[in-house]
Amino acid sequence: MLDLWLKQNVNTLHHISCTCKMGPSTDPMSVVDQFGKVHGIGSLRVADASIMPDVPRANTNLPTMMIGEE
């Protein structure tokens, strides 16, 4: 009975971030530069939580809005 209640009432929430590494184009693991410009693609920028260097210890909404405003 407890298992059923847990399945119906408990969930996880994730703040997906830090998936597009920021760094110089010489770094094979980096995706964007310090301005969010995608390496090798002229006028494409990433302006969301994926370019955050670390997962914030809070909701990602405000930092993501700040990145988008920049």
PDB file with one MODEL, atoms N, CA, C and O in Angstrom:
MODEL        1
ATOM      1  N   MET A   1       0.822  -1.193   0.000  1.00  0.00           N
ATOM      2  CA  MET A   1       0.000   0.000   0.000  1.00  0.00           C
ATOM      3  C   MET A   1       0.872   1.267   0.000  1.00  0.00           C
ATOM      4  O   MET A   1       0.580   2.233  -0.704  1.00  0.00           O
ATOM      5  N   LEU A   2       1.930   1.243   0.789  1.00  0.00           N
ATOM      6  CA  LEU A   2       2.834   2.386   0.817  1.00  0.00           C
ATOM      7  C   LEU A   2       3.481   2.597  -0.547  1.00  0.00           C
ATOM      8  O   LEU A   2       3.635   3.736  -0.988  1.00  0.00           O
ATOM      9  N   ASP A   3       3.860   1.515  -1.219  1.00  0.00           N
ATOM     10  CA  ASP A   3       4.456   1.626  -2.555  1.00  0.00           C
ATOM     11  C   ASP A   3       3.511   2.331  -3.523  1.00  0.00           C
ATOM     12  O   ASP A   3       3.941   3.185  -4.297  1.00  0.00           O
ATOM     13  N   LEU A   4       2.250   1.986  -3.485  1.00  0.00           N
ATOM     14  CA  LEU A   4       1.261   2.610  -4.358  1.00  0.00           C
ATOM     15  C   LEU A   4       1.143   4.102  -4.056  1.00  0.00           C
ATOM     16  O   LEU A   4       1.118   4.922  -4.974  1.00  0.00           O
ATOM     17  N   TRP A   5       1.070   4.454  -2.773  1.00  0.00           N
ATOM     18  CA  TRP A   5       0.969   5.860  -2.395  1.00  0.00           C
ATOM     19  C   TRP A   5       2.196   6.633  -2.876  1.00  0.00           C
ATOM     20  O   TRP A   5       2.062   7.736  -3.406  1.00  0.00           O
ATOM     21  N   LEU A   6       3.378   6.071  -2.698  1.00  0.00           N
ATOM     22  CA  LEU A   6       4.604   6.735  -3.136  1.00  0.00           C
ATOM     23  C   LEU A   6       4.598   6.962  -4.642  1.00  0.00           C
ATOM     24  O   LEU A   6       4.954   8.046  -5.102  1.00  0.00           O
ATOM     25  N   LYS A   7       4.202   5.965  -5.409  1.00  0.00           N
ATOM     26  CA  LYS A   7       4.154   6.105  -6.867  1.00  0.00           C
ATOM     27  C   LYS A   7       3.186   7.198  -7.304  1.00  0.00           C
ATOM     28  O   LYS A   7       3.423   7.869  -8.308  1.00  0.00           O
ATOM     29  N   GLN A   8       2.109   7.381  -6.568  1.00  0.00           N
ATOM     30  CA  GLN A   8       1.093   8.360  -6.940  1.00  0.00           C
ATOM     31  C   GLN A   8       1.395   9.768  -6.435  1.00  0.00           C
ATOM     32  O   GLN A   8       0.896  10.741  -6.999  1.00  0.00           O
ATOM     33  N   ASN A   9       2.198   9.894  -5.389  1.00  0.00           N
ATOM     34  CA  ASN A   9       2.355  11.195  -4.740  1.00  0.00           C
ATOM     35  C   ASN A   9       3.773  11.760  -4.685  1.00  0.00           C
ATOM     36  O   ASN A   9       3.961  12.911  -4.290  1.00  0.00           O
ATOM     37  N   VAL A  10       4.746  10.990  -5.066  1.00  0.00           N
ATOM     38  CA  VAL A  10       6.127  11.462  -4.983  1.00  0.00           C
ATOM     39  C   VAL A  10       6.708  11.536  -6.386  1.00  0.00           C
ATOM     40  O   VAL A  10       6.542  10.620  -7.191  1.00  0.00           O
ATOM     41  N   ASN A  11       7.387  12.632  -6.665  1.00  0.00           N
ATOM     42  CA  ASN A  11       8.055  12.752  -7.956  1.00  0.00           C
ATOM     43  C   ASN A  11       9.349  13.530  -7.783  1.00  0.00           C
ATOM     44  O   ASN A  11       9.620  14.083  -6.717  1.00  0.00           O
ATOM     45  N   THR A  12      10.123  13.562  -8.821  1.00  0.00           N
ATOM     46  CA  THR A  12      11.364  14.331  -8.784  1.00  0.00           C
ATOM     47  C   THR A  12      11.241  15.492  -9.754  1.00  0.00           C
ATOM     48  O   THR A  12      10.546  15.409 -10.767  1.00  0.00           O
ATOM     49  N   LEU A  13      11.909  16.542  -9.433  1.00  0.00           N
ATOM     50  CA  LEU A  13      11.957  17.707 -10.304  1.00  0.00           C
ATOM     51  C   LEU A  13      13.421  18.008 -10.570  1.00  0.00           C
ATOM     52  O   LEU A  13      14.232  18.063  -9.646  1.00  0.00           O
ATOM     53  N   HIS A  14      13.746  18.199 -11.810  1.00  0.00           N
ATOM     54  CA  HIS A  14      15.124  18.469 -12.173  1.00  0.00           C
ATOM     55  C   HIS A  14      15.206  19.830 -12.843  1.00  0.00           C
ATOM     56  O   HIS A  14      14.324  20.215 -13.611  1.00  0.00           O
ATOM     57  N   HIS A  15      16.257  20.537 -12.549  1.00  0.00           N
ATOM     58  CA  HIS A  15      16.543  21.800 -13.218  1.00  0.00           C
ATOM     59  C   HIS A  15      17.687  21.517 -14.181  1.00  0.00           C
ATOM     60  O   HIS A  15      18.858  21.671 -13.834  1.00  0.00           O
ATOM     61  N   ILE A  16      17.341  21.107 -15.377  1.00  0.00           N
ATOM     62  CA  ILE A  16      18.349  20.729 -16.352  1.00  0.00           C
ATOM     63  C   ILE A  16      19.198  21.950 -16.691  1.00  0.00           C
ATOM     64  O   ILE A  16      18.676  23.004 -17.052  1.00  0.00           O
ATOM     65  N   SER A  17      20.501  21.792 -16.570  1.00  0.00           N
ATOM     66  CA  SER A  17      21.425  22.883 -16.879  1.00  0.00           C
ATOM     67  C   SER A  17      22.817  22.309 -17.097  1.00  0.00           C
ATOM     68  O   SER A  17      23.069  21.127 -16.860  1.00  0.00           O
ATOM     69  N   CYS A  18      23.713  23.175 -17.554  1.00  0.00           N
ATOM     70  CA  CYS A  18      25.138  22.843 -17.688  1.00  0.00           C
ATOM     71  C   CYS A  18      25.417  21.785 -18.752  1.00  0.00           C
ATOM     72  O   CYS A  18      26.355  21.003 -18.596  1.00  0.00           O
ATOM     73  N   THR A  19      24.641  21.738 -19.816  1.00  0.00           N
ATOM     74  CA  THR A  19      24.849  20.718 -20.847  1.00  0.00           C
ATOM     75  C   THR A  19      25.602  21.230 -22.062  1.00  0.00           C
ATOM     76  O   THR A  19      26.031  20.428 -22.892  1.00  0.00           O
ATOM     77  N   CYS A  20      25.776  22.545 -22.194  1.00  0.00           N
ATOM     78  CA  CYS A  20      26.541  23.136 -23.308  1.00  0.00           C
ATOM     79  C   CYS A  20      27.714  23.902 -22.715  1.00  0.00           C
ATOM     80  O   CYS A  20      27.583  25.063 -22.326  1.00  0.00           O
ATOM     81  N   LYS A  21      28.848  23.242 -22.653  1.00  0.00           N
ATOM     82  CA  LYS A  21      30.009  23.844 -21.998  1.00  0.00           C
ATOM     83  C   LYS A  21      30.434  25.137 -22.679  1.00  0.00           C
ATOM     84  O   LYS A  21      30.478  25.233 -23.906  1.00  0.00           O
ATOM     85  N   MET A  22      30.744  26.131 -21.848  1.00  0.00           N
ATOM     86  CA  MET A  22      31.245  27.404 -22.340  1.00  0.00           C
ATOM     87  C   MET A  22      32.762  27.367 -22.284  1.00  0.00           C
ATOM     88  O   MET A  22      33.344  26.963 -21.278  1.00  0.00           O
ATOM     89  N   GLY A  23      33.400  27.789 -23.364  1.00  0.00           N
ATOM     90  CA  GLY A  23      34.856  27.813 -23.381  1.00  0.00           C
ATOM     91  C   GLY A  23      35.390  28.233 -24.732  1.00  0.00           C
ATOM     92  O   GLY A  23      34.619  28.557 -25.635  1.00  0.00           O
ATOM     93  N   PRO A  24      36.714  28.229 -24.878  1.00  0.00           N
ATOM     94  CA  PRO A  24      37.311  28.636 -26.151  1.00  0.00           C
ATOM     95  C   PRO A  24      37.056  27.601 -27.239  1.00  0.00           C
ATOM     96  O   PRO A  24      36.826  26.427 -26.947  1.00  0.00           O
ATOM     97  N   SER A  25      37.096  28.037 -28.478  1.00  0.00           N
ATOM     98  CA  SER A  25      36.846  27.112 -29.593  1.00  0.00           C
ATOM     99  C   SER A  25      37.929  26.046 -29.702  1.00  0.00           C
ATOM    100  O   SER A  25      37.727  25.031 -30.369  1.00  0.00           O
ATOM    101  N   THR A  26      39.066  26.258 -29.061  1.00  0.00           N
ATOM    102  CA  THR A  26      40.134  25.254 -29.071  1.00  0.00           C
ATOM    103  C   THR A  26      39.839  24.084 -28.139  1.00  0.00           C
ATOM    104  O   THR A  26      40.481  23.038 -28.235  1.00  0.00           O
ATOM    105  N   ASP A  27      38.884  24.252 -27.247  1.00  0.00           N
ATOM    106  CA  ASP A  27      38.488  23.176 -26.334  1.00  0.00           C
ATOM    107  C   ASP A  27      37.483  22.284 -27.052  1.00  0.00           C
ATOM    108  O   ASP A  27      36.384  22.741 -27.367  1.00  0.00           O
ATOM    109  N   PRO A  28      37.824  21.029 -27.320  1.00  0.00           N
ATOM    110  CA  PRO A  28      36.908  20.159 -28.069  1.00  0.00           C
ATOM    111  C   PRO A  28      35.599  19.854 -27.337  1.00  0.00           C
ATOM    112  O   PRO A  28      34.640  19.402 -27.962  1.00  0.00           O
ATOM    113  N   MET A  29      35.543  20.092 -26.035  1.00  0.00           N
ATOM    114  CA  MET A  29      34.323  19.826 -25.269  1.00  0.00           C
ATOM    115  C   MET A  29      33.409  21.048 -25.163  1.00  0.00           C
ATOM    116  O   MET A  29      32.263  20.916 -24.735  1.00  0.00           O
ATOM    117  N   SER A  30      33.891  22.231 -25.543  1.00  0.00           N
ATOM    118  CA  SER A  30      33.056  23.429 -25.393  1.00  0.00           C
ATOM    119  C   SER A  30      32.135  23.596 -26.595  1.00  0.00           C
ATOM    120  O   SER A  30      32.460  23.197 -27.713  1.00  0.00           O
ATOM    121  N   VAL A  31      30.990  24.190 -26.337  1.00  0.00           N
ATOM    122  CA  VAL A  31      29.960  24.384 -27.353  1.00  0.00           C
ATOM    123  C   VAL A  31      29.811  25.858 -27.712  1.00  0.00           C
ATOM    124  O   VAL A  31      29.597  26.203 -28.874  1.00  0.00           O
ATOM    125  N   VAL A  32      29.927  26.729 -26.700  1.00  0.00           N
ATOM    126  CA  VAL A  32      29.735  28.165 -26.910  1.00  0.00           C
ATOM    127  C   VAL A  32      30.901  28.956 -26.330  1.00  0.00           C
ATOM    128  O   VAL A  32      31.644  28.464 -25.480  1.00  0.00           O
ATOM    129  N   ASP A  33      31.047  30.205 -26.809  1.00  0.00           N
ATOM    130  CA  ASP A  33      32.054  31.093 -26.226  1.00  0.00           C
ATOM    131  C   ASP A  33      31.439  31.853 -25.053  1.00  0.00           C
ATOM    132  O   ASP A  33      30.308  31.572 -24.656  1.00  0.00           O
ATOM    133  N   GLN A  34      32.178  32.814 -24.499  1.00  0.00           N
ATOM    134  CA  GLN A  34      31.699  33.539 -23.319  1.00  0.00           C
ATOM    135  C   GLN A  34      30.489  34.419 -23.591  1.00  0.00           C
ATOM    136  O   GLN A  34      29.883  34.938 -22.654  1.00  0.00           O
ATOM    137  N   PHE A  35      30.130  34.596 -24.853  1.00  0.00           N
ATOM    138  CA  PHE A  35      28.955  35.394 -25.211  1.00  0.00           C
ATOM    139  C   PHE A  35      27.766  34.519 -25.621  1.00  0.00           C
ATOM    140  O   PHE A  35      26.729  35.040 -26.030  1.00  0.00           O
ATOM    141  N   GLY A  36      27.909  33.206 -25.517  1.00  0.00           N
ATOM    142  CA  GLY A  36      26.836  32.293 -25.891  1.00  0.00           C
ATOM    143  C   GLY A  36      26.800  31.953 -27.362  1.00  0.00           C
ATOM    144  O   GLY A  36      25.882  31.266 -27.809  1.00  0.00           O
ATOM    145  N   LYS A  37      27.782  32.421 -28.135  1.00  0.00           N
ATOM    146  CA  LYS A  37      27.824  32.123 -29.575  1.00  0.00           C
ATOM    147  C   LYS A  37      28.319  30.695 -29.784  1.00  0.00           C
ATOM    148  O   LYS A  37      29.343  30.294 -29.232  1.00  0.00           O
ATOM    149  N   VAL A  38      27.585  29.941 -30.582  1.00  0.00           N
ATOM    150  CA  VAL A  38      27.937  28.546 -30.850  1.00  0.00           C
ATOM    151  C   VAL A  38      29.158  28.511 -31.762  1.00  0.00           C
ATOM    152  O   VAL A  38      29.200  29.197 -32.783  1.00  0.00           O
ATOM    153  N   HIS A  39      30.146  27.711 -31.387  1.00  0.00           N
ATOM    154  CA  HIS A  39      31.365  27.593 -32.184  1.00  0.00           C
ATOM    155  C   HIS A  39      31.045  27.075 -33.583  1.00  0.00           C
ATOM    156  O   HIS A  39      30.354  26.067 -33.736  1.00  0.00           O
ATOM    157  N   GLY A  40      31.548  27.765 -34.594  1.00  0.00           N
ATOM    158  CA  GLY A  40      31.419  27.302 -35.966  1.00  0.00           C
ATOM    159  C   GLY A  40      30.116  27.634 -36.662  1.00  0.00           C
ATOM    160  O   GLY A  40      29.948  27.318 -37.839  1.00  0.00           O
ATOM    161  N   ILE A  41      29.182  28.270 -35.953  1.00  0.00           N
ATOM    162  CA  ILE A  41      27.903  28.635 -36.569  1.00  0.00           C
ATOM    163  C   ILE A  41      27.716  30.136 -36.375  1.00  0.00           C
ATOM    164  O   ILE A  41      27.517  30.610 -35.257  1.00  0.00           O
ATOM    165  N   GLY A  42      27.783  30.869 -37.474  1.00  0.00           N
ATOM    166  CA  GLY A  42      27.837  32.325 -37.465  1.00  0.00           C
ATOM    167  C   GLY A  42      26.916  33.080 -36.539  1.00  0.00           C
ATOM    168  O   GLY A  42      27.400  33.791 -35.658  1.00  0.00           O
ATOM    169  N   SER A  43      25.628  32.963 -36.692  1.00  0.00           N
ATOM    170  CA  SER A  43      24.720  33.831 -35.936  1.00  0.00           C
ATOM    171  C   SER A  43      23.793  33.047 -35.013  1.00  0.00           C
ATOM    172  O   SER A  43      22.635  33.422 -34.829  1.00  0.00           O
ATOM    173  N   LEU A  44      24.293  31.972 -34.438  1.00  0.00           N
ATOM    174  CA  LEU A  44      23.485  31.180 -33.506  1.00  0.00           C
ATOM    175  C   LEU A  44      24.037  31.339 -32.098  1.00  0.00           C
ATOM    176  O   LEU A  44      25.236  31.187 -31.863  1.00  0.00           O
ATOM    177  N   ARG A  45      23.140  31.647 -31.166  1.00  0.00           N
ATOM    178  CA  ARG A  45      23.523  31.776 -29.762  1.00  0.00           C
ATOM    179  C   ARG A  45      22.667  30.844 -28.915  1.00  0.00           C
ATOM    180  O   ARG A  45      21.537  30.514 -29.277  1.00  0.00           O
ATOM    181  N   VAL A  46      23.213  30.432 -27.799  1.00  0.00           N
ATOM    182  CA  VAL A  46      22.469  29.669 -26.810  1.00  0.00           C
ATOM    183  C   VAL A  46      22.261  30.599 -25.626  1.00  0.00           C
ATOM    184  O   VAL A  46      23.226  31.121 -25.068  1.00  0.00           O
ATOM    185  N   ALA A  47      21.022  30.808 -25.244  1.00  0.00           N
ATOM    186  CA  ALA A  47      20.708  31.735 -24.148  1.00  0.00           C
ATOM    187  C   ALA A  47      19.740  31.075 -23.183  1.00  0.00           C
ATOM    188  O   ALA A  47      18.613  31.535 -23.002  1.00  0.00           O
ATOM    189  N   ASP A  48      20.191  29.992 -22.566  1.00  0.00           N
ATOM    190  CA  ASP A  48      19.358  29.297 -21.597  1.00  0.00           C
ATOM    191  C   ASP A  48      20.238  28.669 -20.521  1.00  0.00           C
ATOM    192  O   ASP A  48      21.441  28.926 -20.475  1.00  0.00           O
ATOM    193  N   ALA A  49      19.653  27.857 -19.667  1.00  0.00           N
ATOM    194  CA  ALA A  49      20.376  27.276 -18.534  1.00  0.00           C
ATOM    195  C   ALA A  49      21.459  26.287 -18.948  1.00  0.00           C
ATOM    196  O   ALA A  49      22.301  25.918 -18.130  1.00  0.00           O
ATOM    197  N   SER A  50      21.449  25.857 -20.191  1.00  0.00           N
ATOM    198  CA  SER A  50      22.452  24.874 -20.607  1.00  0.00           C
ATOM    199  C   SER A  50      23.864  25.440 -20.604  1.00  0.00           C
ATOM    200  O   SER A  50      24.822  24.670 -20.536  1.00  0.00           O
ATOM    201  N   ILE A  51      24.030  26.771 -20.676  1.00  0.00           N
ATOM    202  CA  ILE A  51      25.381  27.338 -20.678  1.00  0.00           C
ATOM    203  C   ILE A  51      25.857  27.734 -19.279  1.00  0.00           C
ATOM    204  O   ILE A  51      26.949  28.284 -19.139  1.00  0.00           O
ATOM    205  N   MET A  52      25.069  27.470 -18.256  1.00  0.00           N
ATOM    206  CA  MET A  52      25.517  27.755 -16.890  1.00  0.00           C
ATOM    207  C   MET A  52      26.716  26.863 -16.566  1.00  0.00           C
ATOM    208  O   MET A  52      26.711  25.680 -16.906  1.00  0.00           O
ATOM    209  N   PRO A  53      27.744  27.416 -15.910  1.00  0.00           N
ATOM    210  CA  PRO A  53      28.918  26.604 -15.602  1.00  0.00           C
ATOM    211  C   PRO A  53      28.684  25.609 -14.467  1.00  0.00           C
ATOM    212  O   PRO A  53      29.326  24.559 -14.430  1.00  0.00           O
ATOM    213  N   ASP A  54      27.788  25.917 -13.555  1.00  0.00           N
ATOM    214  CA  ASP A  54      27.478  25.051 -12.420  1.00  0.00           C
ATOM    215  C   ASP A  54      25.977  25.065 -12.184  1.00  0.00           C
ATOM    216  O   ASP A  54      25.283  26.015 -12.548  1.00  0.00           O
ATOM    217  N   VAL A  55      25.491  24.002 -11.574  1.00  0.00           N
ATOM    218  CA  VAL A  55      24.071  23.932 -11.228  1.00  0.00           C
ATOM    219  C   VAL A  55      23.839  24.845 -10.027  1.00  0.00           C
ATOM    220  O   VAL A  55      24.481  24.665  -8.992  1.00  0.00           O
ATOM    221  N   PRO A  56      22.938  25.817 -10.141  1.00  0.00           N
ATOM    222  CA  PRO A  56      22.682  26.697  -8.998  1.00  0.00           C
ATOM    223  C   PRO A  56      22.011  25.944  -7.856  1.00  0.00           C
ATOM    224  O   PRO A  56      21.354  24.926  -8.074  1.00  0.00           O
ATOM    225  N   ARG A  57      22.177  26.440  -6.664  1.00  0.00           N
ATOM    226  CA  ARG A  57      21.557  25.806  -5.500  1.00  0.00           C
ATOM    227  C   ARG A  57      20.168  26.378  -5.250  1.00  0.00           C
ATOM    228  O   ARG A  57      19.725  26.491  -4.107  1.00  0.00           O
ATOM    229  N   ALA A  58      19.501  26.729  -6.318  1.00  0.00           N
ATOM    230  CA  ALA A  58      18.159  27.306  -6.244  1.00  0.00           C
ATOM    231  C   ALA A  58      17.463  27.041  -7.573  1.00  0.00           C
ATOM    232  O   ALA A  58      18.019  26.395  -8.461  1.00  0.00           O
ATOM    233  N   ASN A  59      16.264  27.538  -7.694  1.00  0.00           N
ATOM    234  CA  ASN A  59      15.532  27.405  -8.944  1.00  0.00           C
ATOM    235  C   ASN A  59      16.303  28.102 -10.062  1.00  0.00           C
ATOM    236  O   ASN A  59      16.905  29.152  -9.840  1.00  0.00           O
ATOM    237  N   THR A  60      16.287  27.534 -11.242  1.00  0.00           N
ATOM    238  CA  THR A  60      17.055  28.086 -12.362  1.00  0.00           C
ATOM    239  C   THR A  60      16.307  29.179 -13.130  1.00  0.00           C
ATOM    240  O   THR A  60      16.845  29.719 -14.097  1.00  0.00           O
ATOM    241  N   ASN A  61      15.105  29.511 -12.731  1.00  0.00           N
ATOM    242  CA  ASN A  61      14.301  30.471 -13.484  1.00  0.00           C
ATOM    243  C   ASN A  61      14.962  31.849 -13.595  1.00  0.00           C
ATOM    244  O   ASN A  61      15.137  32.352 -14.704  1.00  0.00           O
ATOM    245  N   LEU A  62      15.327  32.461 -12.483  1.00  0.00           N
ATOM    246  CA  LEU A  62      15.891  33.812 -12.522  1.00  0.00           C
ATOM    247  C   LEU A  62      17.245  33.858 -13.239  1.00  0.00           C
ATOM    248  O   LEU A  62      17.432  34.721 -14.097  1.00  0.00           O
ATOM    249  N   PRO A  63      18.199  32.967 -12.927  1.00  0.00           N
ATOM    250  CA  PRO A  63      19.460  33.008 -13.675  1.00  0.00           C
ATOM    251  C   PRO A  63      19.272  32.802 -15.176  1.00  0.00           C
ATOM    252  O   PRO A  63      19.986  33.403 -15.979  1.00  0.00           O
ATOM    253  N   THR A  64      18.324  31.964 -15.556  1.00  0.00           N
ATOM    254  CA  THR A  64      18.069  31.734 -16.978  1.00  0.00           C
ATOM    255  C   THR A  64      17.506  32.991 -17.632  1.00  0.00           C
ATOM    256  O   THR A  64      17.865  33.314 -18.765  1.00  0.00           O
ATOM    257  N   MET A  65      16.631  33.697 -16.932  1.00  0.00           N
ATOM    258  CA  MET A  65      16.110  34.957 -17.466  1.00  0.00           C
ATOM    259  C   MET A  65      17.236  35.976 -17.623  1.00  0.00           C
ATOM    260  O   MET A  65      17.244  36.742 -18.587  1.00  0.00           O
ATOM    261  N   MET A  66      18.178  35.995 -16.695  1.00  0.00           N
ATOM    262  CA  MET A  66      19.300  36.926 -16.785  1.00  0.00           C
ATOM    263  C   MET A  66      20.189  36.595 -17.982  1.00  0.00           C
ATOM    264  O   MET A  66      20.664  37.496 -18.672  1.00  0.00           O
ATOM    265  N   ILE A  67      20.411  35.316 -18.225  1.00  0.00           N
ATOM    266  CA  ILE A  67      21.200  34.905 -19.395  1.00  0.00           C
ATOM    267  C   ILE A  67      20.494  35.354 -20.672  1.00  0.00           C
ATOM    268  O   ILE A  67      21.134  35.880 -21.583  1.00  0.00           O
ATOM    269  N   GLY A  68      19.195  35.152 -20.741  1.00  0.00           N
ATOM    270  CA  GLY A  68      18.430  35.549 -21.918  1.00  0.00           C
ATOM    271  C   GLY A  68      18.429  37.049 -22.151  1.00  0.00           C
ATOM    272  O   GLY A  68      18.415  37.499 -23.297  1.00  0.00           O
ATOM    273  N   GLU A  69      18.443  37.823 -21.084  1.00  0.00           N
ATOM    274  CA  GLU A  69      18.472  39.282 -21.204  1.00  0.00           C
ATOM    275  C   GLU A  69      19.805  39.778 -21.731  1.00  0.00           C
ATOM    276  O   GLU A  69      19.866  40.794 -22.422  1.00  0.00           O
ATOM    277  N   GLU A  70      20.857  39.073 -21.410  1.00  0.00           N
ATOM    278  CA  GLU A  70      22.197  39.493 -21.815  1.00  0.00           C
ATOM    279  C   GLU A  70      22.294  39.465 -23.307  1.00  0.00           C
ATOM    280  O   GLU A  70      23.345  39.784 -23.863  1.00  0.00           O
TER     281      GLU A  70
ENDMDL
END
